Amino acid sequence: MKVSYRTERILGHLLIVVVVFALMLSGLQISALRVSAAKKTTLTIGMVEPIDSLNPFIGLNDNAYIFYGLVYDYLIAVDGDMKPKPNLATSWNVVSDQLPAGSVWQYNLTRNATWHDGEPFTADDVVFTFDYQIGTNMPSMWAYQPYTKLITNVEEVDNYTVRIHFMDFAYNPAPCSFGDAIMVPIIPKHIWQDIPTTEAGFSYKNYYPIGTGPFMCSKDTESQFIAGERLMLDRNPDYHGYKDYGQQIRFDRVILEWYLEPAAMIVDMQRGAIDLAKFDAPNYKNLMDWLDQNPTAAIGHYAGLQCTGFSTELGISMMTNAGGKVNALKLDPAVRRAMALATDKQFIMDHVYKGYADSGVGLLTPMYKDWYWKPSSQKMTSLDQWGPSQGLEIPYSLDMANQSLEDAGYHWNAAHTIRNASHNNSYNPDAQLKFDIIVEAELFEDREVATFLQEEYRKIGIELNLVIMNSAQWNTVVYSGGYDLTITYWSGDPDPNYLLYVQSSNALDGWSDNFYSSAEYDRNYTDSVSAVNFEVRQGLVHNCTKHTYYDVPYIVYADAYGCYAWREDHFSDWGDWGAHPGRSFSNFYTANDLWFDLTPIGGGGSASNLMTYVGIGIAVVLVAAVASTILLRKRRGGLQTKDEDVRLP
């Protein structure tokens, strides 16, 4: 049957509107589910980088550690002012009659904790957690070696008291300077005792994590994690913090929502689909620009140094036996000095981080206050001023960078495009200064920095080949050591032990990602973990940063800010993150003050915003109806004038 143009056009409109209306009804069904879910007040957190493992012995990225801090408890947590606070251990002390003084710490445990499956928590679980990771199990259980490598044994005094005995790296009993900062998740013996450590440390999926923490997983966690979109955690109704410390969680559920595209997270924050998010600097800048135009939007925000001591750096693999797949010229101190001199940190801060970063020095950022060392404000003007004895700042200087390479025998080729090593170069004779630099695809700022360094290093005769890979590939390549350069980041806890450990030779079989080894560094680090006098330890910690700053196994170019936003019409009592940085949701040391202070407003949380979704659904119908008319006109009428193109029928 032949249909007239007018009838066909009307039918086309109706078909599109019906389809869109059906989609709207589907959206309303989802909204109805959200309203139903709103009976459970929900805090929805947006994240760009998905967690890489549900297993606390395998995960590497910061978002994974945030997840572990929600589900698991540690002996001791970190409060809003970055100080130790009780958690599973209600109190702790150095055992005074044990010699050497400070070598044995006692932890008095809560009697109110239960595992999420209902089993009681006792000292037996704490002893098992540490025994599982020390001694002969150490090679497999690498995740918490900065703490466990200095534990000789854990003693169960009674059902709710344990003592940890510490040693030095020569296996002699020794004082421990970080006994109140052992950030190790405590795991249930009745679940993990049947899992071999070789499996636990490398392959065990842990699809149903069981902890004693404030939030609980479910049997749906496995399918949610595999789908890679979100994780939903329920409030633990039996959390020991309620009885022990009067801590109340006033919402029922937390959702960790992962985004492939950071810009989509901005839209969801604007429309109220999420309650809290951490943005990269460019997208945070976009959000701030939008807030300037929409000053009444109920969105709070904060940007500042991160409570985890987050820093970003160019990592240089120092592995000496990586074979022919890497360029050994990076081992030459003259080459590393040249790269440091050719790194324009100010440009990176201004243009990549949009001003939301400070210039980096070492792995210990200013968030570490007493432990932070920075060079003199006076910049060196010649290469003979290099080194910790004068303590001058390394400047951005292409002239000095070129001079460092020229003095070391790296000369330009005939086309003046790249430098070549001399015939007698001890690292890689006659080789070109050409290196691969690997970058995680998910991290936009890292890609931008790598591209910028390509341009800059070309000016001193160093060629960088950019290799982009996903996080899983990056982890495999970097922790094998078989690479030249990479962009990486580090986070730690408020005590300097963890971040100093990763640059020591002790980390070569576990946490080291650049395979750095230095006898001078090791001496200072080793002495620092046993130093009970504050001033002595502070000097040793500062020496560690000085040494790496001038030896350049890393070029720490930025202390990147945490850039956060939250909905003030969903929850109140967000607090002052500038004055109390430990309130930031980046605090992954478990029992974050923030979770116990947030108060839902009205229904509370993004799940209760029915009218937002209804409004969006209606708007979609109207836009689609207009768009359908325009599309039909274009399809049937061919090319049209501008006036006709925008004229509504």
N, C-alpha and C positions, 0 to 999 in steps of 0.2 A: 504494500500500500504506500502510495506516495504521500509524504507529509509536507505541508506548506512550510515555507521558511519561518513565518511568524509562529506557527504551531511548534515547529522544531525548536525555535528559540525559547519559547515558553517552557516546553518540556525540559530543555537543557537547564534553564534556570532552576526549575523545580527539582530536578535530579540533584543538582549541586547543593541546593539548600537542604534537601532531605539528607544527603550524605553528611553535610556539615552539621546539621541538627542532630543526626545520630551520633556524630563524634562528640557534640556538645553534651548529649545525654550520657554518653560514656564518661565524659569528663565529670558530669554531675554525679554519676555513680561513684567515681573515684573520690569526689568531694564528699559524698555521703559517707564513704568509708573513712575519709579523713575526720568527718564530724564524729563518727562512731569512735574512731581512734582518739579523738580529742577527750573522751572520757578518761583516757590516759594522757595526762599532760606530757608533751614531748619537747625536748630540746634537740633541734636539728642543726648539725654542724657541717658546713661545707669544707671539703678538702680537695686540693688539686691532685696530689700524688697519692694513689691508693696504697694501703698498707701491703707490704710484700710477703708477710707470713703471719699466721695466727699462732705460730710457735715462738715463745719468747726467747728461745735459744737460737733462732735462725733469722728473725727479722732484723733489718738494718736501718730503714728510714725512720725519720722522726715521727711520722704519723703512726707507724707500727708501735712505737714506744708510748705514744698517747693512748692507744688502744690497750696496751699491757697495763698502763697505769690506771685504767678504768676497771679492769677485770681482776688484776692481781694486787696484793699488798706487799710492801717491803717491811723490813723491821722498823725503819725510820723513814719518815716523809720529809717534805720541804714546805715551809709555810710561805705566806705572802711576802715576807721580808727576806726570803732565801735562807732561813735558818732551819736547823733540824727540828722536827716536831715528832711526837710519838705516833706510832701506827700499830703494827703488831707488837712491837716492844713499847710498853707503857712507860718504861724508864730504862736507863742504861748507865753503866759506870765502869771505870777502870778498876780491876781487881788489885787492891793495893798490896796484898801479901804475895803476889806472883812476880818473880823476877825473870828478866829485867823489867823494870817498872814500865807499864804501858803495853806490855806484850799480851795481856789477857784482858778481854772486855766481857762484861756480863750484861745480858739482855733479859729483862723481866717481861714476860709475855702476857698478853691479854687472855682472860679466861672466857671471853664472850664471843670469840670468833668461831664460825662454822664454815665449812666449804659449801659452795653453791649447790652441791648435791646432798647436803644435809649431814655429811660426816663431820665429826668434831675436829677442830684444829688443836694440835698440841705441840710441845717441843720436839716431838719425834719428827714432825714435818720439817721443822727448821734444820735439824741435824741432817735429815735426808737431803734437803735441798743443797746444802754445802758439800756433804760427802759425795753427792752425785757429780760434783764439778771439780773436785780437787784430787791430788795424788795421781794415780794411774789413769784416771778419767780425764785429766787435764787436756790432753791432745784433742779429744773429741769435743769437749765442752769449752769452746773458745769464747762464747758470747760475753761473759762477765769476768774474764781473766784479769782486768785491771784491779779487781777486788779479790778474786779467789786465789790468784797466784801467790799471794802472801799469807794464805791461811794454811796452817799445818794440820789442825784438827778442830772439831767442834764437839763440845762436851755437854751432855744433857745432865744438868744438876737435878732437876725434877721435871714434872710434866709441863711446867710453865716457866722454866728458867734454863737458859743455855749460856755457855761460855765459849767464846771464839779465841783460839790461840793463834797468834800471828808470828811470822818469821821474816827474815830478810831473804834476799835472792841467793844467799849461800846456805840456806836451810837452817840457819841458827835462830833461836827465839829472839825476837826483836820488838821494840815498841812500834805501835801502829798509830800514825798521825791522822788517820781517816776512819776511825772506828765508829764515828757517828754519821758516816756518809757511805754506807755499803748499800748501793742501790741495786739489789738483786731481788727479783720477784720470788716470793716463797711459793713453792708448788706442793700439791698434795701427794704424799708418799703413796697412798693407796691406788693412785692412777699411774704415776710415773715409774714406780719400782719395777714394773714388768717391761719397760721400754729400754732397750740397750742404749747406752750413751752414744754409740756410733750412729744410731738412728736418730736419737733425740737432737743431736747437734748438727745434723745435715739433711735429714729427709722427712722426719715425722711431721705430718700435716697438722695435728692438734685441732681437728675440725670442731671440737666441742670443748673450748677452754673452760676449765673449772678453777676458780680462785676463791679468795675471801674478800675481794674488792667490792666497791660500792655498786657496781653494775654487773649484770649476769648475761652470759650468752644463752643460746637455746639450741634445740635440735635443728632449727632453721639456719643457724649460723653457717653451716657448711655450704648450703645452696646459695645463700646470700654472698658469701665470699667468692665462690666460683663464678657467680654471675657478674661480679665486679662492679656493682652499682652502689651498694650501701650495706651497712651492718646496723642491725637494730639490737640494742641492749636494754634490758629491763632493770629498774632499780632493785637492788638487793634488799628485801624487807627485813632481813636478819643481820644487816651490817653491824659489826661490832662497834663502829664509831658512834652509833646512837647511844649505847650504854656507856662506853668508855669516855667519850669526849663531848657528849651532847650534840653531835653532828646530825643535822637533819637534811635530807634531800627532799625538796618540795615538788619535784616533778617525777613522773613515773617511768620515763623512757628517754634514752638518748639515741639519735640516729646519726651515724657517720655517713655522709653523702659525698660520693666521689664524682668529680667533674673532669671530663677530658678537655674541655675548653674553659679556661678561667673567665672569659667574658660572660659565659652563661651563668657563672656563679654571681657576677655582679647583678644581672637581671633578676635572679632569684632573691638576692638580698633586697633589691629595690622593691619587689612586689610582695615581699614577706613570706616567701616559700621556704627560707632558711632563717635560723635565728642567730647564727654565729659563724664566722668564716675567717680564714687567714688567706690573704691575697698576695700575689707577687707584686713587686713595686709598680710596674706599669699599670696594672689593672687597679691597684689601690689608688694611684694617681687619677685614673679615669673616674673612679667612684668619688673621690674628693671633688673633682671638677663638677660632677653631677650634683653633689650636695651643695656646692656653691650656688647652683641654679635652683635648688629645691631645699631651701634652708629649714622648712618645716617638717621635712622627712624625719621620722622617728628612728633614726639610725645613729648609734654612738660609734666611736672609732678611737683607735690608738695606734701609733707607730713609734717604736723605740727598740733599743737593744733587747735581745731576747734573753729570757731567764735561763735558757739552756746554754748560753755562751756561744750561740750560733755564729760561725764564721765561714767565709767562702774563700777558696784558694786554688791556685794552680799547683797541682801535685806533680812531682817529678819522680818517676820510678828510679830508685837507686839500686835495684837488683843488679848484681854484677854477673850473674850466670844465666841471664835470660836468653842467650843465644842470638842468632843472626836476625831474628824477627824484629829486633829493636835496634836503635842507634845508640851505641855506648858513648857518644860524644856528650850526652847529657850528664854523664858522670864527672865531666871536667868542671871544677869550680869556676873557671873563667867563663864558661858558657852559662852556668846558672847565675853568676853575677850579672852578666850582660842581660839576661832575660829579666832579672829583677829591676835593673836600671831602665829597661825599655817598657816597663809596665806602668802606664799612666793611671794611677789609682784614682786621682781626682776626676778624670774623665769618666771612668767606670761608675763612680759614685753619682756623678751629676747626670749622666746620660742613660746608663743602664738601670741604675737603681733610683733614678729620678729624685735624688737627694735623700732617699730613705736608707742611708747607710753611713757608717764612719770608715775612715781609712784603716785597713787592717795591719796588724804587726805580727801577731802570733796566734796560736790556738786558744790562748787565754785572753778573752776580750775584756773591756772595761767593766762588764757585768761582774767580774771577779774581784773588783775593787782592790783589796790589799795584795792580791796575787798578781795583779796586772802590771806588766812592765812595758814602757814605751821608750823609744830613743829620745835623745835631746831634740829640741825644736830646731837646732842648728843642723843644716844639711851638709853632708860631705861635699867637697868641691873637687876632690881628686881621689884616684883609686888607692893611693897610699894611706888614706884615712879610713879604709875599710876595716871593720872588725870591732869586737866588743870593748877593746881597751879605751877607745875614744867615745863609743856609744852614740855616734852621729846618725841622723836619719838618712836612709838611702833615698836619693832624689830620683825624680823622673828625668833622665838625661840620656838622649840618644848618642850624644858625643862621647860620654863616658862609657856607654855600652859598646860602641864601636871600638873604643880604645882598648877595652878589656879583651875583645876578640882579636884585635890586631896584635896586641902584645903577646898573646898566646899562640900566634902563628896561624890564625884563620884569615885567609886572604880572599878577596873578591875574585870571582871568575872573570873572564874577559868581557862578558856582557854586563857585569856589575849587577847581577840578579841574586846571587847566593854566594856564601862563603864556603871555602873548602879547607879541610884540615891539612896540615903539613905532612910530609913523608914520614917524619919521625914522631908523629902524634902517638902518645902511649895508649890512647883510648880507642881510636878507630882511624888509622892513618889513611890519608887521601879521601876520606869520606866527606860528603856534603853535610852542612848543618840543616838537615831536613828531618822533621819529627812528625809523627802522627799525634794528634790530640783528640782524645775520645770524650764525648759529651753525652749525657743522658737526654734523650729526646723529650722527656716530660718536663724538663726544667728550662723554661724560656730564657731566663736571665743568663744561665750558663751558656746557652747557644750564642747569645748576643756577645758575651765576654770573649768566647773563643773566636768569633768572627772578627772582633775588634783586635785581638792579639795577633791574628793572622796579618792584618794590615800593618800593625806597629812593628812586629818582629821582622817583617820583610825589609824594613828600613835599616836594619842592622845585619842583614844577610842571612837570617834564619827563616826557613820556609816551614809553615805548619800545614799539615794535611788534616782537615776536619773530618772526623769519623763520628757519626751520630748513631746511637744504639739505645734500645730500651733499657730500663733499669735492671732487669734480670740479666741481660747480656753484660751490662756495665759491671755489675757485681762480680760476675764470673771472670771477666778479663782483668779487672783492677786487682782483685784479691789473689790472682795468680802471679801478678808482678810483671807479666809479659807485655808491657806497653811503654810508651815514651812519656807522654804528658796526659793529664786529665784535668777536668774541672771537678772539684769535689767540695764537700762541706763537712764540718764537724760540729757536734753538740756534746755537752757533758753535764755533769752535776755541779753544784756550787763548790765542791772541794776540788783543788787542782789535780789530784792524783790521776783521775781518769784520763784527762786530755794529755797530761804529760806522759803517761804510760804509753800511749799509742805511738809516740816517737822514739821510744826506747827500744833497745835490742831485744828486750823481753817480749815485745809484741810481734816479732818476726814470724812466729808460728801461729798467729791469730789475728790481732786487730790491725796490724800495720797495713796501710794501703799504698805506702810509697817505699817500704822496705829500707827505711833509713836506719843506719847504725853508726853511732859515734861514741867512742870511749869517754870523751869529755862530757857529753850529754848524759851518758849512763851514770857516771859518777855523781853528778849533781842530782839527777832524779832519784837514784838509789838512796842517797843520803837524805833526801827530802821526805821520803815516806816513813822514815824512822825518827825524824826530828820532832821532838815534843816541845821544843822552845820555838815560839812564834817567830821571833826575829831571825833566828837561824834558818828556819824553814823558808821564810819569805825570801831571804837572800839566795837560797838554793833554787827556789822556784823561778826567781827572776833570771838567774844564770841560765836556766834551761831555755827560756824564751830568747835571751840574748844570743845564745849559741845558734839556735835554728834560724833566727832572723838574718844572721850574717853568713851561715853555711848554706842556706837556701835549699832545703829539701822540699819546702813549700814556699810559694809566694802568696802570702795571705793578703789579698787585695782589698777585701771589704768585710766589715762586721755588719752584715745585712740586718736591717730592722725587721722585726715582726710587724706585719701590717694587718690589723684586725678591724672587723666591723661587726656590730651586733644590733638586733632589733630591740629598741627600748620600749616598744609597745607590746612586746611579748613577755619580757622578763624585766624585773627591776633588780637593784642591788648588784650591779656589775662591778662596782668599786673603782678605785683609782689605780690603774695598772702602771702608771708612771711612778707613783710613790711606793707601790707594792707590786713589783714585777712578777713575783711568784703567783699572783692571781691569774696571770695569762694562761689561756688554755694550752699553750705550749709546754706548761709545767707537766712533764710526763713522769714525775717521781711518785705518783699515786697520791690519793687522798688530797687532791687540790682543793684549797680553800674555796675556790669559785663554785664548785658543785654544791657545797653546803650552804651557800649564801643566796644563790639565785632564787627569786620568788616569781612564780608565774603571775601574769596580769590577766584577769578575766579567765578565759579558757586556757590561756597559756600556750605559747609555742605556735609554730607555723601550721600545725595540723588543724587549728581551730578557725583558720581564715576562710570560711566558706564563701563569703561574699566576694573575696578576691577572685576565687576560681570561677564563681558564677559570672562575675563581671567580665572576666577574661573570655569565658565561653560565649557570652552574648556579643562581645566585641569581635570575636573570631567569625561569628555568623554574619554580622553586618559587613565586615571587611571582605569575607569570602563571596557574599552575594554581589557586592559591587565589582569585585575582581572578576567574577564569572562573566558579568556583562561585558566588561572591557576585553576579556580574553576572547569571547565569542565574536565581538566586533572585529578584533584583530585577525582572527582566523578566517573570517568570511570576507572581510573587506580589503585584505591585503594591506599595502602601505597606506597610512592615513596622515593627514596633517596634524600638527601639534595640537591645534584647537580641537579637532575632532577626537583626538586620542584621549583627551581629558574630559570631554563633554559627557555627562551622565544621561542616559535615556529617559 
